[in-house]
């Protein structure tokens, strides 16, 4: 049975989609079966895996709103063992349309359950907000992976995220836990980056992975080529970091 992990932080630009794509690809190279559900209307994980959005007959919106089985929208990626349920801007409408749906917070959980046996990990790449889509991800997930950028105000807003987690855990998903915290955009040249990492370790303790994802030009370039970093430039520091993170995830069980 897959571990369903919501990759979540309501701040934008912290590396959620980058982590979803590259951690999934690195885990697949370690022999794991991984599904990424692109749950962000921007569809960055979809395009980052090279999926042509214009060629799609159905996407995650249709799974949520039109009763299309999740397995029917999943497509292959350039990495064997890693697959994606793609999203388009159409998903933005679901945030509004779900309001009138019965058990609106649990729609994603119901559609994910039938595919859990097909994968080792299911990553849900969440939008940068705490709206109804993100609440669905919190209810569907077994755990949360929180990317935090190594910049000033890194912890700002996290209290709201953790409060949302506590509310969902108390009312809708009592098993919800933190899968891990990954530090992104680390600049080895700055004292600030090192201070932020220490601050986050003090706050989250051993939930923070030892692997830190560096600022890396190749990581930024890879999505424009529709490739994860382990296919675009496997020798880059970004690729090596995500391989190390994948190994740490597997070793932590």
C-alpha angles and dihedrals in degrees: 000000000000124000104235108215124186111210100212145170122137090218115091125229097031097119104267097139092037089055094044092053100041100038089049092049093047093048089050089054087055089058099263124137107233134183122192115201108202101216097168118095088219087069095212095151089050095053091038088062091050097252114157104228092197091061096056120112092191137006140181091293090063090049091055101038109021102041094246108157113250091232089060095061098043114112135187124260130208088269118075109233095027118094134172138213098213129222133205132187086274087081089072088073092058091068088066099033094052091063091080096041120107112250086008094175093058103048094104093048091055093051095044097050095074093058100042093099091056096064144043093214133020113193119196110203102210129207119251095261141070095240131127095289091056092045088054089053091050091051094046096045130090089203147356130245109200119198112201122188119227094241139109113288090023091146094043110118095012090107088063091050092049090047089053089049090052092049093050091045091051097047112021114011114028093175095060114126141159112274092190148305119244123196113221137188093029114179109201090199096064130076088209093065091052091047092051092050090052092047091052092046089052090051101043101025117195092357087083113091118236089226112087121198111228130216101264131174092212091056088056093047099047098075092056087060093047092241136117114240094255088063099036098049113349093179094057122109089243092056092047091050094053091047088053091047091051091051090050091050091051094045091050089055 
